[in-house]
Amino acid sequence: MPESVTITDNRTGQSIEDPIVEGGVSAAEWAKLLPGIWFYDPGFSATAECESAITYIDGEAGVLEYRGYPIEELAEHSTYLEVAYLLLKGELPNQAQLSSFTSDVTTHTFIHENVKRFLEGFHYDAHPMGMLVSEVAALSTFYPEAKHIDDPAVRMDQILRLIAKMPTLAAATHRFSSGKPFVYPDDTLSFAENFLSMMWKTSEPHFQADPALVRAIDLLFILHADHEQNCSTTTMRVVGSAQADPYSACAAACAALYGPLHGGANEAVLRMLTSIGDISEVPAFVQAVKEGKGRLQGFGHRVYKNYDPRAKIIRKAAYDVFEVVGKNPLLDIALKLEETALADEYFISRRLYPNVDFYSGLIYQAMGFPVEMFTVLFAIPRTAGWMAHWNEMLESKQKIARPRQLYSGSPTRAYVPIEARDAE
Ligand code: CMC
């Protein structure tokens, strides 16, 4: 059987054969047969925007792999910086490569004092994600050379800077929100330890986080590092395709992540669990969702039609964290909600399962992170994925992203002077 599809224009009887390559058919072939007829796909549900060798998802089977490595194996054996290297370079580093990469990242953790001062312009109750988006965008003015995106060495410098500075910026937004002084990075600490130190350090000379919590943060960073063409990564690629500098494109990606349908869902989950309040209220809440009164936050996914493999790992990891910090009382509500939804026809027929955001907030909250910081915690590791995709997109010389539309507005009409317009 030929690996192709035949498209026939029934108006003319003309056909073309479009080969199926790597699970896709070329829109260029379609355009040859049907100039001016656009493939209508709002939300890109059935459109492959690019070719990518970074992350593989089988949504039916609940499989996620970075560069071919199953997420379960990376979660068990790897570290976030090793995973960042893997995403960027395509291979796991050897010891020397990892040491050199870690040292490169570590040298970029500090931020310019002026970046820090920007925070002072924000209102005291500014949302940390709003501050983060602005701070990342501001970085582009500090590194004007970043616009030389055709130079791989310049690109790599900005990639290292962004990966390294994200935890510093993230912690700075929290310190500002809570009225605490900024904590400078400590280059003697690991990536995750340093982040926790910048978040929580008070007067002690050297902050020492509980190793179980350090591991939990590193694990969550691994799980959030990439997820192929999600909304924020697509934003990174789209803005990057206009050859914007990486800070501007990354700020745009952060803004996309902020949305409650994307990275903002972890915050929405916690607010939902808090508003449910008691396990006895779960059935009524599920019923309300089924009646269209809101969504079950942290459930459903465009790609996964099975349990999100990241949610499975996070659910298990939550118990390790609760052993150190005590159980989050919302866990019982979450478990009951999951059990109720997974047994309900509404969720079964739509193939809605818990996604990465369903359990992550419970861990973050138990560790003391305020709810507003949850999406910021997502942005820190997703920076590695954004950067890997940005770099891949530029290396592939992708054209500027510029989709078409189906125009549904008014036909051509003559300008009407204001005196002649209907007063109604
Ligand atoms: N609760 C209740 N119903 C839902 C939910 C939900 N969480 N998600 C989807 N549905 C229903 C939806 O109403 C629709 O039903 P019907 O066919 O009767 O109209 C059907 O399932 C298909 O939903 P959809 O909106 O067409 O699916 P989508 O692929 O466009 O949206 C989604 C995917 C993740 C935006 C959506 O499932 C959702 O809003 N989930 C809640 C928010 C959330 O958890 N987001 C995090 C996503 S994973 C991490 C990340 O991307 O950052």
Residues whose N, C-alpha, C, O or C-beta is under 5 A from the ligand:
A	BS01	CMC	P260 L261 H262 G263 A265 G294 R295 L296 Q297 G298 F299 G300 H301 R302 R350 N355 V356 D357
